[in-house]
Amino acid sequence: MKLMLLVFAVFAADSLPVSEFRVLHRQLQPRQDEVWRTIPWKVSLLEAQRVAARDKKPIFVWAMDGHPLGCT
């Protein structure tokens, strides 16, 4: 499976001009004024716990199990 993905990635890289990639990459970026960008996300659960306890606010945990391309 990994070999197939690697072969596909190499093939895809050869068939997409850099200029077109840059255009697509820019178009797929989320806008800077998206509401979720204003949330002070924490990567560390311990840091989030400290901040939540200090501010007396709940913690929202987003977790998943499995492969990122096929969430189970």
QUIFEN-V620842 format. One record per backbone hydrogen bond with DSSP energy under -1.0 kcal/mol. NH is the residue of the N-H (numbers start at 1). CO is the residue of the C=O. If there is no record, write none. Layout:
NH_CO ; NH_CO
This chain:
5_1 ; 6_2 ; 7_3 ; 8_4 ; 9_5 ; 10_6 ; 11_7 ; 12_8 ; 13_9 ; 14_10 ; 15_11 ; 21_17 ; 22_18 ; 23_19 ; 24_20 ; 25_21 ; 26_22 ; 27_23 ; 28_24 ; 34_31 ; 37_34 ; 38_35 ; 41_39 ; 48_44 ; 49_45 ; 50_46 ; 51_47 ; 52_48 ; 53_49 ; 54_50 ; 55_51 ; 57_52 ; 70_67 ; 72_65
